[in-house]
Amino acid sequence: MKKITLLFFTLLFTVLSWAQDFKTITYFANDSTQLQLDLFLPKPVGGKKQKAKDKMPLLIHVHGGGFATGTREWGHTLCREAVKNGYAAATISYTLYMKGKKFSCDGILTEKVKAFQIAANQLWQATLFFIKNADTYNIDTNKIFISGSSAGAETVLHAAYWDRNLMALYPGKLSNNFKYAGVIAGSGAIMDINLVTIPKLVPMMFFHGSCDGTVPYATAAHHLCPTNASGWLMLFGSYAIYNRVIELNGSAEIYRFCNGGHEYSDELFSKQPEKTISFIKSILAGEKIQAHTIIATGKSCKRDNYNFCD
């Protein structure tokens, strides 16, 4: 009985401690929308506040969920790993525009694009919040990384490469000179591979199931929809973007979950967050990365003309 009681209080203490290791902040508000983020900051060493010269890199994470579900709490594991390594980290909420709407082949194409646009704009607003409050949170604005899973991955990819003036929805805008320090995308895709150009190129890390039938690993329609579908949308997935970055001689790393599906979209964030942090460390150290790792899943892919593991 004593052991059970001790275990209970140990677990309770752990939960309470984790509940206190971040602060929730409203990063954007207008007449119709209010958005929050959970901010994780490293504890001061020896109780001393960091000096301005020791400003921290920042990782902003965007959860998945098909733009219809999900919560910023899904990014807490990754944020805690970042904090352990001396980085600031935040996981954001954004408008779930596709909630109650069809996001598959029988959906409406323009609604899909709108979901991408709203989420990317709100990530830009979160970024702008940290730039404006860089001194308050001791953030190095030249070292802001973004990561996302599934819908979150599509968000970060478009946030990195879209024309921010053309796609803007809000008055507040990032400087034209601003570039993210790096992008980490789990099972994501971009609508136009030609957006990835040398002037806009940033270091990138990808992971993706090679038999993903929701978001293509290479180049295919969203949900592998037939071309006559109302929701048909061509997407360039992780492998296509990786090859594009290598073609441009940029830094890119990809983990291919051989014959895995969309269930791997959060794999390296929730189960192996240290891989994301290792990538960030390498980029901050100025290293050039061009790596392709194939991970066996023990699964088989039954999709015709969509097998990248044979």
C-alpha positions in Angstrom: 0.0 0.0 0.0 2.8 2.4 0.9 4.5 1.6 -2.5 1.3 2.4 -4.3 0.8 5.7 -2.4 4.4 6.7 -3.1 4.0 5.9 -6.8 0.8 8.0 -6.9 2.4 11.0 -5.4 5.5 10.6 -7.6 3.3 10.6 -10.7 1.3 13.5 -9.3 4.4 15.5 -8.7 5.6 14.8 -12.2 2.3 15.9 -13.8 2.3 19.1 -11.7 5.9 19.8 -12.6 5.2 19.4 -16.3 2.1 21.6 -16.0 4.3 24.4 -14.7 7.1 24.2 -17.3 5.4 26.4 -19.9 3.4 29.6 -20.1 0.3 30.1 -22.3 0.4 33.4 -24.2 -2.0 35.0 -26.7 0.1 35.7 -29.8 -2.6 37.1 -32.1 -6.0 38.7 -31.6 -8.4 40.6 -33.8 -12.2 41.2 -33.9 -12.9 37.6 -34.8 -9.9 35.5 -33.8 -7.8 34.9 -30.7 -4.8 32.5 -30.9 -2.6 31.1 -28.2 0.7 29.4 -27.9 2.5 27.4 -25.2 6.0 28.8 -24.6 8.8 26.7 -23.1 11.9 28.4 -21.8 15.1 26.9 -20.3 15.5 27.5 -16.6 18.2 30.0 -15.8 21.5 28.4 -14.9 22.3 28.9 -11.3 19.3 31.2 -11.0 20.9 33.8 -13.2 19.1 35.4 -16.1 20.7 35.0 -19.5 22.6 37.9 -20.9 21.6 39.6 -24.2 24.6 38.1 -25.9 23.3 34.6 -25.0 20.1 34.9 -26.9 18.5 31.6 -27.7 17.4 29.8 -30.9 13.6 29.3 -31.1 11.6 26.4 -32.4 8.0 27.0 -33.3 5.9 23.8 -33.8 2.6 23.4 -35.6 0.5 20.3 -34.8 -1.3 18.1 -37.4 -4.9 17.0 -37.7 -6.0 17.8 -41.3 -6.7 21.4 -40.4 -9.8 20.1 -38.6 -8.6 18.7 -35.3 -5.6 18.6 -33.1 -4.2 20.6 -30.2 -1.0 22.5 -29.5 -0.3 20.0 -26.6 0.7 17.5 -29.2 3.9 19.5 -29.6 4.9 19.4 -25.9 7.3 16.5 -26.1 9.3 18.2 -28.9 9.3 21.5 -27.0 10.6 19.8 -23.8 13.4 18.2 -25.8 14.3 21.6 -27.2 14.4 23.2 -23.8 16.6 20.5 -22.4 19.1 21.6 -25.0 19.0 25.3 -24.2 16.5 26.4 -26.8 13.2 28.3 -26.5 10.3 26.4 -28.0 6.6 27.1 -28.7 3.7 25.1 -30.0 0.8 27.1 -31.4 -2.9 26.9 -31.9 -4.3 28.0 -35.3 -7.7 28.2 -36.9 -9.0 24.7 -37.8 -10.6 25.9 -41.0 -11.6 22.4 -42.3 -13.5 21.4 -39.2 -16.9 20.3 -40.5 -15.7 20.5 -44.1 -14.7 17.8 -46.5 -10.9 17.5 -46.9 -10.7 14.5 -49.2 -11.4 13.8 -52.9 -15.0 15.0 -52.7 -14.0 18.3 -51.0 -13.7 21.7 -52.6 -10.2 22.6 -53.9 -10.4 26.3 -53.0 -11.3 25.4 -49.4 -8.2 23.2 -49.1 -6.0 26.0 -50.4 -7.7 28.4 -47.9 -6.9 26.1 -45.0 -3.2 26.1 -46.0 -3.2 29.9 -46.3 -4.9 30.7 -43.0 -2.5 28.4 -41.1 0.6 29.7 -42.8 -0.5 33.3 -42.1 -1.1 32.5 -38.4 2.4 30.9 -38.2 3.7 34.1 -39.6 1.9 36.0 -36.9 3.4 33.8 -34.2 6.8 34.5 -35.7 6.1 38.2 -35.8 5.1 38.0 -32.1 8.5 36.6 -31.1 10.4 39.1 -33.3 8.6 41.9 -31.6 9.2 40.4 -28.2 12.7 39.1 -28.8 14.2 41.0 -25.9 11.5 39.9 -23.5 12.1 36.2 -24.2 15.8 36.5 -25.1 15.2 35.1 -28.6 17.8 35.3 -31.4 15.6 36.3 -34.4 18.2 35.0 -36.9 17.7 31.5 -35.4 14.0 30.8 -35.6 13.2 27.2 -36.8 9.7 25.9 -37.6 8.4 22.4 -37.5 5.1 20.6 -38.2 3.4 17.3 -38.6 1.0 16.5 -41.5 -1.2 19.6 -41.8 1.4 21.3 -39.6 4.1 20.2 -42.0 2.2 21.7 -45.0 1.8 24.9 -42.9 5.5 25.3 -42.2 6.5 24.4 -45.8 4.2 27.1 -47.3 5.2 29.6 -44.6 8.8 29.1 -45.6 8.3 29.4 -49.4 5.2 31.3 -50.2 5.3 35.0 -51.2 4.3 36.6 -47.9 2.9 39.8 -49.6 0.9 37.9 -52.1 -0.6 35.4 -49.6 -1.0 37.8 -46.7 -4.3 37.9 -44.8 -3.4 40.2 -42.0 -1.9 43.7 -41.8 1.1 42.7 -39.7 3.9 41.3 -41.9 7.3 39.9 -41.5 10.2 41.8 -43.1 10.9 40.9 -46.7 14.5 40.1 -45.5 13.4 37.5 -42.9 14.1 33.8 -43.5 13.6 30.9 -41.2 16.7 29.2 -40.0 15.4 25.8 -40.9 12.2 23.7 -41.5 11.4 20.3 -40.1 8.4 18.6 -41.7 6.8 15.3 -40.9 4.7 13.9 -43.7 4.1 17.2 -45.4 4.0 18.5 -48.9 4.0 21.8 -50.9 1.6 22.8 -53.7 4.3 24.1 -56.1 7.8 22.7 -56.1 8.9 25.8 -58.1 8.5 27.8 -54.9 11.7 26.2 -53.7 14.3 28.5 -55.2 17.9 29.4 -54.3 17.0 32.8 -52.9 14.4 31.3 -50.6 16.2 28.1 -49.8 16.5 27.1 -46.1 17.9 23.9 -44.5 15.3 21.2 -44.3 14.6 18.0 -42.5 11.9 15.6 -43.6 10.4 12.3 -42.4 7.6 10.5 -44.2 6.1 7.0 -44.8 6.9 6.0 -48.4 3.4 4.5 -48.9 1.5 7.5 -47.5 -2.0 7.6 -49.2 -3.0 10.9 -47.6 0.0 13.2 -48.2 2.2 11.8 -51.0 5.8 10.9 -50.2 6.9 12.0 -53.7 4.6 13.6 -56.2 0.9 12.7 -56.4 -2.6 14.1 -55.7 -3.7 14.7 -52.2 -5.3 11.5 -50.9 -4.3 10.1 -54.3 -7.5 11.5 -55.7 -8.5 10.9 -59.4 -8.1 13.9 -61.7 -11.8 14.4 -62.0 -12.4 14.8 -58.3 -13.6 18.1 -57.0 -10.9 18.1 -54.3 -8.1 17.2 -56.7 -4.9 18.9 -55.6 -1.4 18.0 -56.8 1.2 17.9 -54.0 4.9 17.6 -53.9 5.8 15.5 -50.9 9.0 15.2 -48.7 11.0 13.1 -51.3 10.2 15.5 -54.1 11.2 18.6 -52.0 14.3 16.8 -50.7 15.5 16.1 -54.3 14.8 19.7 -55.2 16.9 21.0 -52.3 19.7 18.6 -53.2 19.5 19.7 -56.9 20.0 23.3 -55.6 22.9 22.1 -53.5 21.2 23.0 -50.2 21.1 21.3 -46.8 18.5 18.6 -46.5 18.0 15.4 -44.5 15.2 12.8 -45.0 14.1 9.8 -43.1 12.1 7.4 -45.2 9.8 5.0 -43.3 9.8 2.2 -45.9 6.3 1.2 -46.9 4.9 3.2 -44.0 1.7 5.2 -44.3 0.5 8.5 -42.8 0.7 7.1 -39.3 4.4 8.1 -39.3 3.6 11.8 -39.6 4.5 12.5 -36.0 6.9 9.7 -35.4 10.1 11.7 -34.9 8.5 14.5 -33.0 6.6 12.4 -30.4 9.0 9.3 -30.2 12.4 10.5 -31.2 12.5 14.3 -30.7 16.2 14.2 -30.3 16.6 13.8 -34.1 15.0 17.2 -34.7 17.3 18.8 -32.1 20.3 17.1 -33.6 19.4 18.6 -37.0 19.0 22.1 -35.5 22.4 21.8 -33.7 24.1 20.8 -37.0 22.6 23.8 -38.8 23.5 26.2 -36.0 27.1 24.8 -36.2 27.2 25.7 -39.9 27.3 22.1 -41.1 26.2 21.1 -44.7 23.8 18.2 -44.5 22.7 15.9 -47.4 21.5 12.7 -45.9 18.9 10.0 -46.8 18.1 7.4 -44.1 15.8 4.4 -44.9 14.0 2.9 -41.9 12.4 -0.5 -42.2 8.8 -0.8 -40.9 8.1 -4.4 -41.8 5.1 -3.3 -43.8 4.3 -3.8 -47.5 2.9 -1.2 -49.9 -0.1 -2.3 -52.0 -0.4 0.9 -54.0 0.3 0.4 -57.7 3.1 2.7 -59.1 3.7 4.1 -55.7 6.4 1.9 -54.2 9.6 3.5 -53.2 11.2 0.6 -51.3 11.6 -2.2 -53.9 
